[in-house]
Amino acid sequence: MPLDLSFRGRRVLLDGVDDRTAATIDALRRDGALVALRPAPGVPLPTSVTDLVERGLVTLVEVDQPGQPGEPEHHDVVIRARSGATDDAPDGRVRDTAPGRSPGGEAGRPTPGTVTLVGGGPGHPGLITVAGLDSVRTADVVVHDRLAPLAVLGQARPDAVVVDVGKIPRGESTSQERINAVIVEHALAGRAVCRLKGGDNFVFGRGGEEAEACAVAGVPVSVVPGVSSSVAAPSLAGIPVTHRTLVQGFTVVSAHVPPGDPRSTLDWGGIARSGTTVVVLMGVATLPAVAAELVAHGRAADTPAAVVADAGLPSMRTVRAPLAEIAAASAAAGLGAPAVVVVGDVAALDVLA
């Protein structure tokens, strides 16, 4: 009889947390498993794991008394955290035990390492480029965001240091200054650093800031572009951002601050009148204000709109509604970040149906 190695429908308990836990959760969920996590008492969760818990994508259980749901006998499979895993310190500081190059610089100092800025695509491990995957596989250190293709982290070398520097909207966060420092510090210690981000690192990803920090420190840096969620999320939902006879262009904006906010530099009137498909990133919380502003500047209230949440993940969902109603429809469906908003005639299409 053939051996069934699928986890589909099986209850899997992850007992303990290590630096690959987020990757394990993502891989198991893609295989259809029902995943629960039981961290050791007092052990903080990495940011990306916290994000998965808060989004309801993994169940957090506590160490229970015998016979309670958190116990291993209530699950089909138990996977224990790696013993002696190379998880980094919470602030990502350089550890002497991390792998690196042999000393070869002046006064016995290590030859500076390298940094590769990798765009990992919208979350599906199959959408990272070949060059990006090669960087993950060969790096001494992988510094990743919460929206990176987490399953890919499972292909990092067993001795590689994996540093979680995710940012949860209005929640747990690592400052950009600290991220820059982590990247540079590891590289100056002679290590090959893969900076793995979701989407494309130069599309609202602060990749330019990280490249500048490396240049200032004298660290060689290269870039592996990624598939941007601005086009990938609509595509996965069957929405082409351009379509012959409907629209001849698309405009991509960030709405992390709403229209009218002093920090916003966008010309929403020009965007509304552009006649292009409007793709809004980081706009879930500000969607009511964005929709109202577009209508106020002349975009028809019945313009088709869509919100695509968790693009590339097993939990991906799409909601469609007229522009004037899209914020309410999205909220009623419980959609949250990460999500991409599409406004324009193409939002009514589902070419994959």
Secondary structure by P-SEA (a helix, b strand, c coil): cccccccccbbbbbcccccaaaaaaaaaaaaccbbbbbccccccccaaaaaaaaaccbbbbcccccccccccccccbbbbcccccccccccccccccccccccccccccccbbbbbbccccccccccccaaaaaaaacccbbbbcccccccccccccccbbbbbbccccccccccaaaaaaaaaaaaaaccccccccccccccccaaaaaaaaaaaabbbbbbbbccccccaaaaaacccccccccccbbbbbbccccccccccccaaaaaaacccbbbbcccccaaaaaaaaaaaaccccccbbbbbcccccccbbbbbbccccaaaaaaaacccccccccccccccccccc
